[in-house]
Amino acid sequence: LEMLNAYEEKGNPYATYALGRYHLIVQPDADSLEKAEQMYNDAYKQGIADAGMAMSIALRYGRFGYIDRRKSHELFVEALEKDSRLAAYRQLNNIIFGDNGIEKNPGKALTIVNGLIETDGEEDPNWAYLKGVIIADIYGDASSIPYFQKAISIGAMSAISVYPYTLMDEDAPNMGKEAYITALKEGMEKDSHDCFYSYAFEVDDDEEVLNLLHKAYELGSIQATRLLG
């Protein structure tokens, strides 16, 4: 935080964007939401396309304290035109799943994500994860396994949450319930709240179940929060 403040004072737009996200998520001050919105705006005006997409998301879901769907859409379109990777990630999800009025087209999504991987390199965890999702949708879970394994190896937390479920086909070699449990335990070692939540359903001891759900809750699991309640 000290480093970000120092760079922000020097006019670094990336630091401004990062501080905006800090204020939006942590909200350390009474006026943090106002600060976040201003910092996102400042960073976007200085050419940080992802800041525009971050504003779009915040305005769509009311994270600044109010909703403005029209402005959210305008910023989304602008961010896409300016090659925002955050906008590309959202649009790929729209194309993969057919969300937000976009026709589902996993084949098109695969072409796009392969282009992004070619441009950004093989070590981008976001594109590696989404490629696994697309491959699972087109060719089935078994085909997606090496892609999710690749994504996990380069730090994609989302892949850690999804990967265990690709192993549930008991008819396929090296797959089934045992492989699923092993993958959940590996995800728990990486502090995946989804893996803690899912593993809670695999144990019989009530106290251990509660401990697992509390851990998932502490790590941010909405499902665990609801179930505990």
C-alpha positions as CSV (number, residue, x, y, z in Angstrom):
1,L,0.0,0.0,0.0
2,E,2.9,2.4,0.8
3,M,4.4,1.6,-2.6
4,L,1.2,2.1,-4.4
5,N,0.6,5.5,-2.7
6,A,4.1,6.6,-3.6
7,Y,3.7,5.7,-7.3
8,E,0.2,7.2,-7.4
9,E,1.6,10.5,-6.1
10,K,4.0,10.4,-9.1
11,G,1.1,10.1,-11.5
12,N,1.4,6.4,-12.3
13,P,-2.0,5.3,-13.7
14,Y,-1.5,1.6,-12.9
15,A,-1.0,2.5,-9.2
16,T,-4.1,4.8,-9.4
17,Y,-6.2,1.9,-10.8
18,A,-4.8,-0.5,-8.1
19,L,-5.6,1.9,-5.3
20,G,-9.1,2.3,-6.7
21,R,-9.6,-1.4,-6.4
22,Y,-8.1,-1.4,-2.9
23,H,-10.6,1.2,-1.8
24,L,-13.5,-0.6,-3.5
25,I,-12.8,-4.0,-1.9
26,V,-11.3,-3.0,1.5
27,Q,-13.2,0.3,2.0
28,P,-10.8,1.5,4.7
29,D,-12.2,5.1,4.7
30,A,-15.7,6.5,5.1
31,D,-15.4,7.9,1.5
32,S,-13.7,4.8,0.0
33,L,-16.4,4.2,-2.6
34,E,-16.1,7.8,-3.8
35,K,-12.3,7.5,-3.9
36,A,-12.6,4.2,-5.8
37,E,-14.8,5.7,-8.5
38,Q,-12.6,8.8,-8.9
39,M,-9.4,6.6,-9.1
40,Y,-11.0,4.3,-11.7
41,N,-12.0,7.4,-13.7
42,D,-8.6,9.0,-13.5
43,A,-6.8,5.7,-14.5
44,Y,-9.2,5.2,-17.4
45,K,-8.6,8.8,-18.7
46,Q,-4.9,8.1,-18.6
47,G,-5.3,5.1,-20.9
48,I,-5.8,2.1,-18.5
49,A,-8.5,0.2,-20.5
50,D,-9.1,-2.3,-17.7
51,A,-10.0,0.6,-15.3
52,G,-12.9,1.4,-17.7
53,M,-14.1,-2.2,-17.6
54,A,-13.7,-2.2,-13.8
55,M,-16.0,0.8,-13.7
56,S,-18.5,-1.0,-16.0
57,I,-18.7,-3.9,-13.6
58,A,-19.1,-1.6,-10.6
59,L,-21.8,0.4,-12.2
60,R,-23.7,-2.7,-13.4
61,Y,-23.8,-4.3,-9.9
62,G,-24.1,-1.1,-7.8
63,R,-20.6,-1.4,-6.2
64,F,-20.3,2.4,-6.1
65,G,-23.6,2.6,-4.2
66,Y,-25.7,3.1,-7.3
67,I,-26.6,1.3,-10.6
68,D,-26.2,2.8,-14.1
69,R,-26.7,0.1,-16.7
70,R,-26.5,2.4,-19.6
71,K,-23.1,3.9,-18.6
72,S,-21.9,0.4,-17.7
73,H,-22.7,-0.8,-21.2
74,E,-21.0,2.2,-22.8
75,L,-17.8,1.6,-20.8
76,F,-17.9,-2.1,-21.6
77,V,-18.0,-1.4,-25.4
78,E,-15.3,1.2,-25.1
79,A,-13.1,-1.1,-23.0
80,L,-13.4,-3.9,-25.6
81,E,-12.5,-1.5,-28.4
82,K,-9.4,-0.4,-26.4
83,D,-8.3,-4.1,-25.9
84,S,-9.0,-4.3,-22.2
85,R,-8.2,-7.8,-21.1
86,L,-10.8,-7.6,-18.3
87,A,-13.4,-6.8,-20.9
88,A,-12.2,-9.6,-23.1
89,Y,-12.5,-12.0,-20.2
90,R,-16.1,-10.9,-19.6
91,Q,-17.0,-11.1,-23.2
92,L,-15.6,-14.5,-23.6
93,N,-17.7,-15.7,-20.7
94,N,-20.7,-14.2,-22.4
95,I,-19.9,-16.1,-25.6
96,I,-19.1,-19.4,-23.8
97,F,-22.3,-19.5,-21.8
98,G,-24.7,-17.3,-23.8
99,D,-25.0,-14.6,-21.2
100,N,-26.0,-10.9,-21.4
101,G,-27.8,-11.2,-24.7
102,I,-24.9,-12.8,-26.5
103,E,-25.5,-16.0,-28.4
104,K,-23.6,-19.0,-27.0
105,N,-20.8,-20.0,-29.4
106,P,-18.0,-22.0,-27.8
107,G,-16.3,-22.6,-31.1
108,K,-16.0,-18.8,-31.6
109,A,-14.8,-18.5,-28.0
110,L,-12.1,-21.1,-28.7
111,T,-10.8,-19.1,-31.7
112,I,-10.8,-15.9,-29.7
113,V,-9.0,-17.4,-26.6
114,N,-6.4,-19.1,-28.9
115,G,-5.7,-15.7,-30.4
116,L,-5.3,-14.1,-27.0
117,I,-2.9,-16.9,-25.9
118,E,-0.9,-16.4,-29.0
119,T,-0.7,-12.6,-28.3
120,D,-0.2,-12.7,-24.5
121,G,1.7,-15.9,-24.2
122,E,1.1,-19.4,-22.8
123,E,1.5,-18.3,-19.1
124,D,-1.6,-16.1,-18.8
125,P,-3.7,-17.9,-16.2
126,N,-7.0,-16.3,-17.3
127,W,-6.8,-17.5,-20.8
128,A,-5.5,-20.9,-19.8
129,Y,-8.5,-21.3,-17.4
130,L,-11.1,-20.2,-20.0
131,K,-9.6,-22.6,-22.6
132,G,-10.2,-25.4,-20.2
133,V,-13.8,-24.3,-19.7
134,I,-14.3,-24.1,-23.5
135,I,-12.7,-27.5,-24.2
136,A,-14.9,-29.1,-21.5
137,D,-18.0,-27.6,-23.1
138,I,-17.1,-28.7,-26.6
139,Y,-15.3,-32.0,-26.1
140,G,-16.3,-33.1,-22.5
141,D,-14.7,-33.0,-19.1
142,A,-12.1,-35.7,-19.8
143,S,-10.6,-33.7,-22.7
144,S,-10.4,-30.6,-20.5
145,I,-8.2,-32.1,-17.8
146,P,-4.8,-31.2,-19.2
147,Y,-5.9,-27.7,-19.9
148,F,-7.1,-27.2,-16.3
149,Q,-3.9,-28.8,-15.0
150,K,-1.9,-26.3,-17.1
151,A,-4.1,-23.4,-15.7
152,I,-3.6,-24.6,-12.1
153,S,0.2,-24.8,-12.6
154,I,0.4,-21.1,-13.5
155,G,-1.9,-19.9,-10.7
156,A,-5.5,-19.9,-12.0
157,M,-7.6,-20.1,-8.8
158,S,-10.8,-20.5,-10.8
159,A,-9.3,-23.6,-12.4
160,I,-8.6,-25.1,-9.0
161,S,-12.3,-24.8,-8.2
162,V,-13.5,-26.4,-11.4
163,Y,-10.9,-29.1,-12.0
164,P,-12.1,-31.7,-9.4
165,Y,-15.5,-32.0,-11.1
166,T,-13.8,-32.9,-14.4
167,L,-12.5,-36.1,-12.7
168,M,-15.9,-37.6,-11.7
169,D,-16.2,-39.9,-14.8
170,E,-15.6,-43.3,-13.1
171,D,-15.4,-45.1,-16.5
172,A,-12.4,-43.1,-17.6
173,P,-8.9,-44.2,-16.7
174,N,-7.4,-42.5,-13.6
175,M,-10.7,-40.7,-12.9
176,G,-13.5,-41.2,-10.5
177,K,-14.3,-40.5,-6.9
178,E,-10.7,-41.1,-5.6
179,A,-9.2,-38.7,-8.1
180,Y,-11.9,-36.2,-7.2
181,I,-11.1,-36.3,-3.5
182,T,-7.4,-36.0,-4.2
183,A,-8.0,-32.9,-6.4
184,L,-10.1,-31.3,-3.6
185,K,-7.4,-31.9,-1.1
186,E,-4.8,-30.3,-3.4
187,G,-7.2,-27.3,-3.9
188,M,-7.5,-27.0,-0.1
189,E,-3.7,-26.8,0.2
190,K,-4.0,-23.7,-2.2
191,D,-6.7,-22.2,0.0
192,S,-9.5,-22.7,-2.5
193,H,-12.8,-22.0,-0.7
194,D,-14.7,-24.0,-3.2
195,C,-12.6,-27.1,-2.5
196,F,-13.1,-26.7,1.3
197,Y,-16.9,-26.3,0.7
198,S,-17.1,-29.4,-1.5
199,Y,-14.9,-31.5,0.7
200,A,-17.3,-30.9,3.6
201,F,-19.8,-33.1,1.9
202,E,-17.4,-35.9,1.7
203,V,-16.8,-36.4,5.5
204,D,-19.0,-38.0,8.1
205,D,-17.8,-36.2,11.3
206,D,-20.1,-33.3,12.1
207,E,-17.4,-31.3,13.8
208,E,-15.1,-31.7,10.9
209,V,-17.9,-30.6,8.5
210,L,-18.4,-27.4,10.5
211,N,-14.6,-26.7,10.6
212,L,-14.4,-27.2,6.8
213,L,-17.5,-24.9,6.2
214,H,-16.0,-22.2,8.6
215,K,-12.7,-22.4,6.7
216,A,-14.6,-22.0,3.4
217,Y,-16.5,-19.1,4.8
218,E,-13.4,-17.4,6.1
219,L,-11.9,-17.7,2.6
220,G,-15.0,-16.1,1.0
221,S,-17.4,-18.9,0.0
222,I,-20.9,-17.5,-0.4
223,Q,-22.3,-21.1,-0.4
224,A,-20.6,-21.9,2.9
225,T,-21.9,-18.7,4.4
226,R,-25.5,-19.5,3.3
227,L,-25.2,-23.1,4.6
228,L,-23.8,-22.1,7.9
229,G,-26.6,-19.6,8.4
